[in-house]
Every structure is written in C-alpha cells, then in structure tokens.
Amino acid sequence: MKIRILPSLLAADMGRLAEEIARVAASGADALHLDVMDGHFVPNLSFSPDTAALCRRCLPEGMELNTHLMITNPDAYAKRFVDKGSTTVQFHLELRETVNVRALAALVQAHKARVGLALNPETPAEVALPYLDCADEVLCMTVHPGYGGQAFIADVLPKIATLRRHAPALDIMVDGGINRETAEAAARAGANAFVAGSFLFAQADMAAAVADLRARCAAAFASRA
C-alpha cells in the first residue's frame, strides 16, 4: 500500500500560517492535515472553513487537504469545508447516535471528497466495522484529541491490526504522538498513513524528515508477519 505522510497544521507557527503551509507543500508530504476543534467535542478551539480556504490557496493544485472534524455537528460543516477546498473530511464515530454516519458519508462523497471515519483511543475497532463499506479511510487517534504534543498511546496498536485484518485495502491513518519510533510501530500494526505535527514542524529540514519517515514506515509495513 502507499505510505502517506501528513504534517498537521496544528503544530505550525500560527503567526506565519501561509509560510508554514508553503513549507509543507515543498516537503514532499502527501497532504496537509487540518484539525478542526469546536471546544465541545474536544476541549480546545482551532480552525474554521476560512482556514481551509487559506490552505487551498497556498497548496499546489492537486495536493490533498485532509480535514479532521473534531466537532459535535460534522453534518453542519462537512460541505462547508469541502466547498473551501478540503479533499477528505473525517468525522468521529463516537457521534453515531446523533449523526447519521451513512448519510454524512454519502454527502461528502457526492461532493467529490473522501470520507474518513475517526476513532478515539478508547473506541474499539468493532464500532467501525459496520461502516467500512462507506469509508475511504479510518483514522485511529493515538492520543486523546484536543491538543498537540501528547505521548503516543501504544494500546491502540491492536485496534489498528484488527482494522487491517478486516480491511486489507483501506487507508488506515494514525494521529497523535507520531515520530520515527511510534510511526514504525503503527506501520507494523498495519497503518499506512501518518499524521505528524510537533515532530515534523520541529525539523530544520522537513523534506528530509518526511522522506525518512516514509522510508521507515514502508519498511515496517512490509515487515508485518
């Protein structure tokens, strides 16, 4: 499977967003990851649809904008983010009692964007299994969502392996505490897409770090028993 590396804008210098987005665009990364928080579903606030529009203006044509909606009402905002340039919209299955998962997935796909289903660390893989047919990717949070710079939760690794067994061709993404070592561990479990914020933005040469991370993850993914 293709190994995908996605720098997270949450770790960027907020006073230099356009420059930081351009830095990601020049790094060889596969996409820019945009974390959207509402202060309700997670205890923090972050980006709006206007930020997605800024990202779209600063990214080269064809580069993906992967948008993670950590909000209580993704059905009210998904189309707005697609209209502003998001190419993937991820929303949380913890909301499945109040959000019609299949209807929202169909809406996103009808507007030519990819659907990502997100799971918090404690949410078991089994919650996602009935919905895999309407997803383009599954995001396994490897920290508790809301803040960057947290430590990787290794207990999520078996969940990644379970999802990979059930969906051998699906993109499985990890987000939270990703660095060289934790990305390799996630790849060995079956992940093929890696969101890294603090680790990548701290590098003097982001392009070299992206290339190194991709190579390490490819080797680890290939080494799976």
C-alpha positions in Angstrom: 0.0 0.0 0.0 1.0 3.6 -0.5 2.6 5.1 2.6 1.2 8.6 3.2 2.8 11.3 5.4 0.6 14.2 6.5 2.1 17.2 8.5 -0.5 18.6 10.9 -1.1 22.4 10.7 -1.9 22.4 14.5 1.8 22.4 15.2 2.7 25.2 12.9 3.7 28.8 13.9 0.2 30.4 13.9 1.7 33.8 13.2 3.2 32.5 9.9 0.5 30.2 8.6 0.9 30.9 4.9 4.6 30.3 5.1 4.1 27.2 7.1 1.6 25.8 4.6 4.1 26.5 1.8 6.8 24.7 3.8 4.5 21.6 3.9 3.8 22.0 0.2 7.6 21.9 -0.5 8.3 19.0 1.8 7.1 16.1 -0.4 4.3 15.3 2.1 1.2 13.6 0.6 -1.3 16.0 2.2 -1.7 18.7 4.8 -3.8 17.7 7.8 -6.2 20.2 9.3 -7.5 19.6 12.8 -10.9 21.4 13.4 -12.0 21.7 17.1 -15.1 23.2 18.5 -14.5 23.4 22.3 -17.3 20.9 22.8 -16.4 17.5 21.3 -12.8 18.3 22.4 -11.6 20.8 25.0 -9.9 23.2 22.5 -10.7 25.5 19.6 -8.8 25.7 16.3 -9.6 26.2 12.7 -12.5 27.3 10.6 -13.6 26.8 6.9 -11.7 30.0 6.2 -8.5 28.3 7.3 -9.3 25.6 4.8 -9.6 28.2 2.1 -6.2 29.7 3.1 -4.7 26.2 2.9 -6.2 25.7 -0.6 -4.7 29.0 -1.8 -1.3 28.1 -0.5 -1.1 24.5 -1.6 -0.2 23.4 -5.1 -3.0 22.2 -7.3 -3.7 18.5 -6.7 -2.2 18.4 -3.2 -4.7 16.9 -0.7 -6.2 18.8 2.3 -7.1 16.2 4.9 -9.6 17.7 7.3 -10.4 16.1 10.7 -13.7 17.4 12.2 -13.4 17.0 16.0 -16.8 18.7 16.4 -20.2 17.7 17.7 -22.1 18.5 14.5 -19.9 17.5 11.5 -23.1 17.2 9.3 -23.5 21.0 9.6 -19.9 21.7 8.5 -18.7 18.9 6.2 -19.9 20.5 3.0 -18.6 23.9 4.0 -15.1 22.5 4.4 -15.3 20.7 1.1 -16.5 23.9 -0.6 -13.4 25.7 0.8 -11.0 23.1 -0.5 -10.9 20.1 1.8 -10.4 16.9 -0.2 -11.0 14.5 2.7 -13.4 15.0 5.6 -13.0 12.9 8.7 -15.6 12.7 11.4 -16.0 10.7 14.6 -18.0 7.5 15.1 -18.5 8.4 18.8 -21.2 10.6 17.4 -23.1 7.8 15.6 -26.1 8.1 18.0 -26.7 11.7 16.9 -25.1 11.8 13.4 -26.3 9.6 10.5 -23.0 8.1 9.5 -24.0 6.8 6.2 -25.9 9.9 5.2 -23.0 12.1 6.0 -20.6 9.9 4.2 -22.8 9.9 1.1 -23.0 13.7 1.3 -19.2 14.1 1.4 -18.7 11.6 -1.4 -21.4 13.3 -3.5 -19.3 16.4 -3.4 -16.2 14.5 -4.7 -14.4 14.3 -1.4 -13.1 11.3 0.5 -14.6 10.1 3.8 -12.6 9.3 6.9 -14.1 7.7 10.0 -12.3 8.6 13.2 -12.0 6.6 16.4 -10.8 7.9 19.8 -8.3 5.8 21.6 -10.8 4.0 23.8 -13.3 3.3 21.0 -12.9 -0.3 19.8 -12.4 -1.3 16.2 -15.7 -3.1 16.2 -17.5 0.2 16.2 -16.1 1.0 12.7 -16.6 -2.4 11.1 -20.3 -1.9 10.1 -19.3 1.3 8.3 -16.1 0.3 6.4 -18.0 0.0 3.2 -18.8 3.7 3.2 -15.3 4.9 4.2 -12.2 5.8 2.2 -10.0 5.7 5.3 -10.2 5.1 9.1 -8.3 7.4 11.5 -7.2 5.9 14.8 -6.4 8.6 17.3 -3.2 7.6 19.2 -3.7 10.4 21.7 -6.8 11.9 23.3 -7.8 14.5 20.8 -7.7 18.2 21.6 -4.1 19.2 22.0 -0.8 18.6 20.1 2.4 17.3 21.7 0.9 14.4 23.6 2.5 11.0 24.1 1.6 8.1 21.8 -0.9 5.5 23.3 0.5 2.1 22.4 -2.7 0.4 23.5 -4.2 1.5 20.2 -1.9 -0.8 18.2 -4.1 -3.9 18.4 -7.0 -1.9 17.1 -5.0 -0.9 14.1 -4.2 -4.6 13.5 -7.9 -5.6 13.8 -8.9 -2.9 11.3 -6.2 -4.0 8.8 -7.4 -7.7 9.0 -10.9 -6.6 8.2 -10.0 -4.0 5.5 -6.7 -5.1 3.8 -7.1 -2.4 1.1 -8.3 0.6 3.2 -6.2 3.5 4.2 -5.6 3.3 8.0 -4.3 6.5 9.5 -2.8 7.3 12.9 -2.6 10.7 14.5 -1.0 11.6 17.9 2.5 11.4 19.2 3.9 10.3 15.9 7.7 10.3 15.5 10.1 7.8 13.9 9.7 5.1 16.6 5.9 5.4 17.1 5.2 5.6 13.3 7.2 2.4 12.8 5.2 0.6 15.5 2.0 1.8 13.9 3.1 0.7 10.5 4.0 -2.8 11.8 0.4 -3.0 13.2 -1.0 -2.1 9.8 -1.2 1.7 9.5 -0.2 3.2 6.2 -0.9 6.9 6.8 0.7 9.0 9.4 -0.2 12.4 10.8 2.7 14.1 12.5 2.6 17.6 13.9 5.2 18.6 16.5 7.7 16.1 15.2 7.7 17.3 11.6 7.4 21.1 12.3 10.3 20.9 14.7 12.6 19.7 11.9 15.0 22.1 10.3 14.6 20.2 7.1 11.0 19.0 6.9 11.5 17.4 3.4 14.3 15.2 4.7 12.2 14.2 7.7 9.2 13.4 5.6 11.3 11.2 3.3 13.0 9.4 6.2 9.6 8.8 7.9 8.1 7.5 4.7 11.0 5.1 4.2 10.9 3.8 7.8 7.2 3.3 7.7 7.4 1.5 4.3 10.0 -0.9 5.7 8.0 -1.5 8.9 4.7 -2.1 7.0 6.4 -4.5 4.6 7.9 -6.4 7.6 4.4 -7.4 9.0 4.1 -11.1 9.7 
